[in-house]
Amino acid sequence: NYASAFAPQVVGLTGDEDELQAITKRYRVAYRLGKPDAEGNYVVYHSSAVFIFDTLGRVRLLADYTDGSRAIAHDLKQLLDVTD
């Protein structure tokens, strides 16, 4: 539900603890859960990078909020030009 608030096509990572540990190790990212409040809500602290995958599931670009939208758009355009 949280991820879909950004856009309907955004999907959050799910899985059991072993699956999450395996994927975070594979992509060298980190996360940790904050302490739940009285209602059971908690903060998830996590890496902020965005992985851009191609249609075969390969990572083609690693974007970060510090890159800026123009730089990311430029890189995406180059990827689209290469794969057309």
Backbone bond lengths (Angstrom), bond angles and torsions (degrees), N, CA, C in turn:
res aa  C-N    CA-C-N  psi(-1)  N-CA   C-N-CA  omega(-1)  CA-C   N-CA-C  phi
1 N - - - 1.453 - - 1.524 111.35 -
2 Y 1.332 116.12 -41.55 1.462 120.47 -178.21 1.528 111.21 -60.93
3 A 1.312 117.21 -48.92 1.462 120.99 -176.82 1.527 111.78 -63.18
4 S 1.321 118.08 -37.05 1.460 120.65 -178.17 1.529 112.37 -67.24
5 A 1.331 117.62 -15.48 1.463 120.23 176.38 1.523 111.33 -67.01
6 F 1.327 117.96 -23.04 1.464 122.03 178.49 1.520 110.85 -77.64
7 A 1.305 116.68 -42.43 1.467 123.73 177.31 1.522 106.41 -173.47
8 P 1.330 117.89 149.03 1.469 119.56 -176.66 1.525 113.68 -61.34
9 Q 1.319 118.44 -26.64 1.461 121.06 -178.22 1.531 113.30 -86.88
10 V 1.338 118.60 -2.74 1.458 121.90 177.90 1.524 109.02 -80.54
11 V 1.320 115.69 128.20 1.452 121.66 -179.98 1.516 108.27 -118.70
12 G 1.317 116.58 129.11 1.456 121.21 176.89 1.512 111.15 -82.19
13 L 1.314 116.66 154.59 1.456 121.89 178.44 1.524 109.58 -73.94
14 T 1.319 116.58 132.75 1.456 121.47 178.62 1.526 109.31 -131.36
15 G 1.304 115.67 163.73 1.456 121.31 176.86 1.510 110.35 150.56
16 D 1.319 115.32 174.34 1.464 118.62 175.72 1.530 108.57 -81.28
17 E 1.315 116.65 175.80 1.460 121.37 -174.62 1.529 112.70 -58.11
18 D 1.321 118.02 -42.54 1.464 121.61 179.57 1.527 111.41 -64.21
19 E 1.327 116.63 -42.16 1.465 120.56 179.12 1.521 111.14 -65.30
20 L 1.328 117.06 -42.48 1.461 120.41 179.02 1.524 111.33 -64.92
21 Q 1.325 117.43 -40.94 1.462 120.66 178.23 1.526 110.77 -62.50
22 A 1.326 117.30 -41.28 1.462 121.03 -179.55 1.519 111.58 -64.45
23 I 1.318 117.41 -43.71 1.473 119.70 -177.41 1.524 111.30 -72.75
24 T 1.322 118.01 -36.20 1.468 119.09 178.26 1.526 110.69 -67.74
25 K 1.320 116.50 -34.67 1.462 120.01 176.01 1.523 110.54 -67.78
26 R 1.323 116.51 -43.22 1.476 121.02 -178.76 1.530 111.85 -59.51
27 Y 1.330 116.47 -42.38 1.465 120.25 -176.87 1.524 113.49 -99.77
28 R 1.318 116.52 5.14 1.468 122.08 176.75 1.531 112.05 54.81
29 V 1.311 114.77 49.83 1.461 121.65 175.63 1.519 108.40 -119.10
30 A 1.313 115.96 168.37 1.463 119.89 -176.89 1.523 110.25 -134.19
31 Y 1.322 114.67 153.76 1.463 120.36 173.31 1.524 108.11 -155.10
32 R 1.299 114.70 158.90 1.464 120.63 170.54 1.517 107.88 -154.60
33 L 1.310 115.02 151.28 1.464 121.31 -178.93 1.519 109.41 -95.29
34 G 1.336 115.85 135.99 1.449 120.87 174.21 1.522 110.45 -76.71
35 K 1.299 115.72 171.52 1.464 121.27 -179.78 1.531 109.40 -71.86
36 P 1.341 117.44 130.15 1.473 119.57 179.00 1.532 111.58 -63.99
37 D 1.339 114.85 144.39 1.460 119.61 175.30 1.535 109.24 -84.78
38 A 1.309 116.67 -172.75 1.475 121.46 -176.74 1.530 112.61 -59.97
39 E 1.335 117.52 -29.29 1.469 121.34 179.67 1.527 112.82 -90.75
40 G 1.324 117.14 -0.01 1.464 120.13 -179.51 1.515 113.94 89.94
41 N 1.332 118.80 1.19 1.457 121.94 177.49 1.525 109.85 -77.08
42 Y 1.303 116.71 146.96 1.460 120.77 -179.72 1.525 110.45 -148.42
43 V 1.305 115.70 158.52 1.456 122.72 177.43 1.524 107.77 -92.57
44 V 1.322 116.11 141.19 1.459 120.88 172.72 1.524 106.92 -109.65
45 Y 1.303 116.51 116.22 1.464 121.87 175.65 1.522 106.63 -89.99
46 H 1.329 117.11 132.67 1.463 119.12 -175.55 1.510 112.03 -155.14
47 S 1.319 115.46 163.89 1.463 121.97 174.59 1.521 108.77 -60.27
48 S 1.322 116.34 151.82 1.467 118.91 -174.82 1.521 113.94 -106.44
49 A 1.302 118.51 2.50 1.464 120.81 -179.05 1.528 110.52 -68.62
50 V 1.323 115.24 152.63 1.461 122.44 176.85 1.524 107.53 -117.16
51 F 1.309 115.61 123.78 1.456 120.88 177.45 1.522 108.77 -92.62
52 I 1.326 117.01 129.60 1.465 122.14 176.59 1.528 106.73 -106.21
53 F 1.335 115.69 120.85 1.458 122.73 -177.15 1.528 110.25 -104.57
54 D 1.323 116.04 151.92 1.460 119.76 172.92 1.529 108.65 -88.86
55 T 1.315 116.83 -178.29 1.463 120.88 -176.41 1.526 113.05 -68.68
56 L 1.331 117.30 -13.62 1.462 121.29 177.14 1.528 112.35 -95.02
57 G 1.341 116.34 3.34 1.451 120.22 178.01 1.513 114.86 84.86
58 R 1.334 117.02 12.01 1.466 120.81 179.00 1.525 109.56 -90.91
59 V 1.316 116.32 140.27 1.463 120.27 175.50 1.520 108.37 -71.23
60 R 1.327 115.99 125.39 1.462 120.86 -179.37 1.514 112.95 -111.89
61 L 1.340 117.27 -21.57 1.457 120.25 -176.96 1.514 108.62 -154.49
62 L 1.321 115.49 141.36 1.453 122.28 173.39 1.522 106.74 -115.50
63 A 1.308 116.00 115.90 1.464 121.31 -177.63 1.520 109.61 -112.37
64 D 1.308 115.67 150.26 1.455 121.82 -179.96 1.525 107.46 -135.46
65 Y 1.321 116.80 151.89 1.462 120.22 -178.18 1.528 112.10 -59.11
66 T 1.314 118.36 -23.22 1.466 120.47 179.51 1.523 112.13 -77.05
67 D 1.335 117.58 -12.97 1.464 121.00 -179.13 1.523 112.53 -69.57
68 G 1.300 117.67 -30.78 1.459 121.61 -177.67 1.512 111.49 85.83
69 S 1.307 115.75 149.47 1.468 120.52 -174.85 1.522 112.65 -66.30
70 R 1.312 118.60 -35.43 1.479 119.74 179.49 1.518 111.79 -64.93
71 A 1.318 116.61 -43.56 1.463 120.10 179.96 1.529 110.65 -64.99
72 I 1.322 117.05 -42.72 1.467 120.82 179.12 1.526 109.96 -64.94
73 A 1.324 117.80 -43.92 1.472 121.31 178.40 1.526 110.05 -60.54
74 H 1.320 117.18 -41.62 1.473 121.37 178.43 1.529 110.55 -60.12
75 D 1.335 116.57 -47.71 1.463 120.73 179.96 1.525 111.50 -63.97
76 L 1.323 117.18 -41.50 1.466 120.13 178.11 1.517 111.72 -62.70
77 K 1.333 116.42 -40.77 1.468 119.91 177.96 1.525 110.71 -62.27
78 Q 1.325 116.75 -42.17 1.465 119.43 177.77 1.525 111.21 -61.85
79 L 1.332 116.70 -40.85 1.463 119.25 177.80 1.521 111.36 -63.68
80 L 1.320 117.04 -41.40 1.465 120.42 179.07 1.526 111.37 -65.41
81 D 1.316 116.65 -38.77 1.469 120.81 178.61 1.521 111.26 -64.66
82 V 1.322 117.10 -37.14 1.465 121.89 -179.36 1.515 111.51 -72.16
83 T 1.318 117.26 -36.83 1.465 120.65 -174.06 1.516 113.40 -90.19
84 D 1.309 119.13 -7.23 1.486 120.77 179.59 1.502 111.61 -70.10
